[in-house]
Amino acid sequence: MTVVLVPHPRGADALADLPNLRPLVYDPAKPLPAGAEEAEVLVPPFLATGRVVELAEQLPNLKLVQLLTAGAEAWIGKLRDGVLLSDGKGAHGGATAEWVVAVLLAVYRELPGFVQAQERGEWTQHITDELGGKRVLIVGAGDVAENLVRRLAPFEVTITLVGRRKREGVHGIDEVHDLLPQHDVCVVIVPLTDETRGLIDKDFLAAMPDGAVLVNGARGPVADTDALLAELRSGRLRAALDVTDPEPLPAGHPLWEAPGLLLTPHVGGSVPAAMSRAFRVMREQLGYFARGEEPPNVVRNGY
């Protein structure tokens, strides 16, 4: 019987009827429970870092770390040889895609400005732009992108997909600088890896046309904060960020007051059903493991 360390009773319930698995609930803030040393699978809490990453070294029989998030950057390179890492791809794509649509509508219909006018008691009626008909470049062609394409379809936008490598219907990342000038919006939803760190740099931003909107729903270090600040301060570009570098964004940081920026505190996937979906994906992945098969979501080379 394979012992699986899970961070919540709901996670244990999700695994209760799977054969050959014995879920054991643990609290990452407390010492591990009796029997934890037998665990072959560790399921960290949502967005876990720090001490939970170190738990892997305390589990001599560990064979798999199954994440509840799609982002795996906190774990890459931290596990000893032979321990697999599987992410939560498929759990949060819909919610994150919804966040992208929400911020694009807010930016184009100037909702933050109208909220500020409401707080001042001012009636600031004027024409705004619209999302309809825009040319949208999506950098990252995985689960979030698939969900985003479906949610953008009613707005009659033109969509171009960019992935790590070129394939049918998807451009390669090496083409991105040539594609940027042709699009009104660039949505970046890539994993944080050595390849994507600093992807949104000075040259990337310079290739975007005047008035374009950058949306970063990936990870903060994917963007060069100083380069982005320079473009925002110039008024040439606008942006919506759910992630920042540093994160959490400290008080007094210049991003707080950057013009043309809509900022949310890493909430793209934070919805009531998030954990239910995450535990569903966990169950699917561990079902493969229990049958002696490799989970489909195993992370290789950061992906």
N, C-alpha and C positions, 0 to 999 in steps of 0.2 A: 504494500500500500504506500503510495507516494504522498508524503506530507507537503502541503502547500500552505505557506504563511500568507494570510490575507489580513488587510488592515482594518476590516470592518465586518460586523456580523452579516451585513447584506451580501458581502462578497462570499462569505462561507455558505450562505443560503443558495447563492447562484451555482455553487459547485456540489451541493449536497447529494444530488442524484447521479453524478458522474461516477462511473465505476473506476476503481483503482486509485482514487484520489481521496485524501483525508485533509480537509481544510482545518487550519489552526489559526484562530484569531490572535493578533498581537497588537500592541499599542507601541508605536515608534518612540514615544516619549518615556517608556518604561522598559525595564529589563525583559528580555525575551521569555516567553512562557516555557514551562517544562515540555520537553519533546521537540523544541524548535531546532535543536542541533541535528535532528534527522531530516530536516526539510531539504527537498530537492528543488523546490520552486519558491521564489520570493515574489510577492506582489506588493510593490511599494505603494504608498498613498498617492493620491492625485497630486501632481507637480512636486513630488518629493525630491529633496536634495540633502546635502549635508550628512547628518548622522545615518540616515537611512541607506545612503550609498555605502557607508562604511559597514553596514550590517552584513553585506555580502561576504566580507572577510571572516565573519564569525560563524559561517555556515559551511562546514567542511564537505557536506554532501551536495552542495548547490550545483544544479545543472542548468537552471533557467531562471531569468528575471523577466517577469511579464508585467509590462507597464500598463497603466490606465490612461496614459496620454500618448499622443502621436509623437511629441517631441522626446527624443532620446539622448539629447546632447549631454545631460548630466551624468550619464552612465557609460557613454562610449569611451573606451580605453581604461575604464576603471575595474573591469572584471577580469579575473584570472583566466588563463587559457582553458578552453573547454566549456566555459559557461556561456550559454546562449542568451541573447537579449532580444526580446520580442516586444514590439510597441502596440499601442492601442488604436492603430489606424482603423478607421471605420466607425469610431465612436463619436467623434466631435466634428466631423466634416460639415454636417448640416447646419449646426449652430454657428460655426465659424463663418460659413458662407452667408448665413443670414446677417451676421454682423457686418460683413463687407457690403452687402446691399444697403443696410441701414445707414452706414456712414457715408456711402456715396450719395444716397438720397439727401442726407443731412447737409452735405457739402454743397451739392448742386442747388438745393432748394433753400439754402442759407438758414437752416433751422437754428443753429447756435446764435446767430445774430438776432433772429426774431425772439428767441428766449430772453436774450439780454435786453431787447427793447421792451418786452413784456415786464421785466423786472423794473425797468425805469418808468413804466407807464406811458410809453411812446407808441404811436400808431405809425409804423414805418412802411407803408404800402409801396411796393415797387416790383418790377419784373425781376424774376430770378432765372437762372439756367435750369436745365432738366437733364436727367439721366438718359432719357429716351434718345436713341440714335447715336450714342457715343461709341467710340472705338476703344475697346477694352483689351489690353494685353495682360494675360494671366501668366505669371512666371511661377512655375510649379504645376505639374500636371497629374497630381494624385487625387486622393479622396476629396479634399476640400475643393479642388478645381472642378471635379465632376459635379459636386453639389452646387457650386457657384454657377456653372454654365446653365443648369436647369433653372435656377432662381433668377438669373438675368434674362432668360429668354422672353418673358412678357414685356420687357422694356425695349425690345427690338434693337438691341445693341449689336455691334459687330465684334466678335470675339476671336482672339488669336491666342493659342496655347504655346507655351515654351516649357520644355522639359530638360532633364539633364542630357538627354541625347535625342537626336532627331528620329522620328518614326511617323507613321501615317497619321496625319491630322495634328501633329505636334512638331514645332520647330526645336532645334537644339539650342542650348544655352549660348553657344558660340555665335548665334545670330542675333542675340538680344539687343545689342547696340544699334544694329541696322533697323530693327523693328520699332524701337522706342519712338523715333520721330514721327511715326505714322499713327500714333495712338493718343487718345485724350486721357486715358486712365492706364496706370500700371499697378496691378495688384500682385504683391509678392507673397507667396505662401509656400516657401521651401523649408526643408529642415535645416537646422544649423549644423554645418559640417565645415571642415577645413576649406572645402571648395566654395561654400556660400558665405563664409564670414567676410564681411566687407564688400559683398556683391554690389550693394547700392552705394557706390562711391562717387567721387566728383565727376568722373567721366560718364557714369551711368546716368546721373541726374542731368548733366549737361546735354545728353542726347534726347531728353524729354522735351517736347515743344512747350513754348510759352503758354501758361495757363493750365498745364496738365496737372492731374491729381495723382499722387503716389499713395498707395494703401499698403501698409506693412502689417500683415497678420501672421507673420512668421516668428522670428525671434529678434530681439533688439540688436544684437551684434551683426546681423545681416546687413544693417545700414551703418554707414559712417555718420555719426551724429553731427559732427562739426560741418561736414559737407552739406548735410540736409539743412542744418540751421542757416548756413550761408544762402541757400536757395530760398528758404522761407522768408528770411529777412529782406531779401531783394524784392520779394513780391512776385517773382517769376513763376513759382510753383506753389501748389497747395498740397496738403498731406493729411492723411488720417492714420494714426498709429494706435495699435492695441498693445504694442511692445516697445520698450525703449532700452537704450544702453547709456547709462546704467539703469537697472531695474531692481526694486522699485525706484521710481524717479525721486531723487531727494528734493526737499524744499529748497527753493532758490535756484534750481537748475534753469538755464535759459529756455529749455523747451516749454516750460510752463507758460511763458509769455510770448512764444513764437507766433508771429502773425500767420494766418492762413492754415493753422493746425487744429485739427480735431483729435483730441487725445482721450483714450479710454484705458483703464488700469488692468490690462490683460484679462479681459472678461469675454473674449470671443466665444469660448466654449463653456462658459459658466452659466448654465441654465438648469432648471429643476431636474430635467431628465438626464443630465450629463452622467451621473454615476450609474444609473440604470443601464445606459447604453455602454458605458465603459465596462461594467461587469458582464454584459452580454458578450462583448468582444473577448474579454478575458476567458469566459467560459468556452467560447468557440476555439480559442487558441490552445487552451489547456486540454480540450478534448482531443486534439491532435497529439499533444504530448503524452496523454494517458494511453493512447494507442501505439505509442512508440514511434510516432511520426514527428517530423520537424514542423513547428507552427508556421503557417504562411507569412506571419508578420515579423519573422526573424530579421533583425537589422544587420546589414552587411555594408561595410565602408560608409557608415553614417546614414544609410537609407533603408 
